[in-house]
Amino acid sequence: MLLRQQVLIEDWLVEYLKFLSEKYDLSYSEVIRLGLCAQFDEMITLAYPDIKSKIDKKKFLQLLHKSENIKESREELLKAISAVYFEARKTIEARMAKEKKAKHR
């Protein structure tokens, strides 16, 4: 479920988010969600090597670049974005479960 949140963002970051939104024809919110999910996934897997992610970042970037020029790859890109959300959620849930387990010791 998506919840509306109010977040303050530096102007230079707003410019970049708008740039990405226009370049890849994604909504501003989508770009923010995608960036947060990808970055949290990356940071958690770096901090906790036992938590593995199945996001293939190189493949995702290739799809992103491909979707700039080819309309048919748009559906493929949207599926990949959903996969990023799904995998990031699993990674975050694993991290939270680890924290919960540590608290109960």
C-alpha positions in Angstrom: 0.0 0.0 0.0 1.3 3.4 -0.9 1.1 6.1 1.8 1.5 9.8 1.2 4.5 11.2 3.0 5.9 14.7 3.2 9.7 14.8 2.8 12.0 17.7 2.5 14.6 17.3 -0.3 17.5 19.5 -1.2 17.0 21.5 -4.4 19.9 19.8 -6.2 18.4 16.4 -5.6 15.0 17.6 -6.7 16.6 18.7 -10.0 18.1 15.2 -10.5 14.9 13.4 -9.6 13.0 15.5 -12.1 15.7 14.8 -14.7 15.4 11.1 -14.2 11.6 11.2 -14.2 11.6 13.0 -17.6 14.5 11.0 -19.1 13.0 7.5 -18.3 9.3 8.6 -18.5 8.6 7.6 -14.9 6.6 9.5 -12.3 8.5 11.6 -9.8 7.2 9.4 -7.0 8.3 6.3 -8.9 11.8 7.6 -9.2 12.0 8.3 -5.5 10.6 4.9 -4.6 13.0 3.1 -7.0 16.0 5.0 -5.6 15.1 4.3 -2.0 14.5 0.6 -2.6 17.7 0.2 -4.7 19.8 2.1 -2.2 18.4 0.4 1.0 18.9 -3.0 -0.7 22.5 -2.1 -1.5 23.3 -0.8 1.9 21.7 -3.7 3.8 23.6 -6.3 1.7 26.8 -4.4 2.3 26.3 -4.1 6.0 25.0 -7.7 6.4 26.8 -10.0 3.9 24.6 -13.0 5.1 21.6 -11.2 3.6 21.6 -11.7 -0.1 19.8 -9.8 -2.8 18.6 -11.1 -6.1 18.6 -7.6 -7.8 20.9 -7.8 -10.8 21.9 -4.1 -10.9 23.8 -4.3 -14.1 20.9 -6.0 -15.9 18.5 -3.4 -14.5 20.7 -0.5 -15.7 20.9 -2.1 -19.2 17.1 -2.3 -19.3 16.8 1.3 -18.2 19.1 2.5 -21.0 17.4 0.2 -23.5 14.0 1.6 -22.6 15.0 5.1 -23.5 15.0 4.2 -27.2 12.7 1.2 -27.6 9.0 1.3 -26.7 8.7 -2.5 -26.6 11.2 -2.7 -23.7 8.9 -0.5 -21.6 6.9 -3.4 -20.3 10.2 -5.3 -19.5 11.4 -2.3 -17.6 8.2 -2.0 -15.6 8.5 -5.7 -14.7 12.1 -5.1 -13.6 11.0 -2.2 -11.4 8.5 -4.4 -9.7 11.2 -7.0 -9.1 13.4 -4.3 -7.5 10.6 -3.4 -5.2 9.9 -7.1 -4.3 13.6 -7.9 -3.7 14.2 -4.8 -1.7 11.2 -5.6 0.5 12.6 -9.1 1.1 16.0 -7.6 2.0 14.5 -5.1 4.3 12.2 -7.7 6.0 15.3 -9.9 6.5 17.1 -7.0 8.1 14.2 -6.2 10.4 13.8 -9.8 11.4 17.5 -9.9 12.3 17.0 -6.8 14.5 13.9 -8.2 16.1 15.8 -11.5 16.9 18.7 -9.6 18.4 16.4 -7.6 20.7 14.8 -10.8 22.1 18.2 -12.2 23.2 
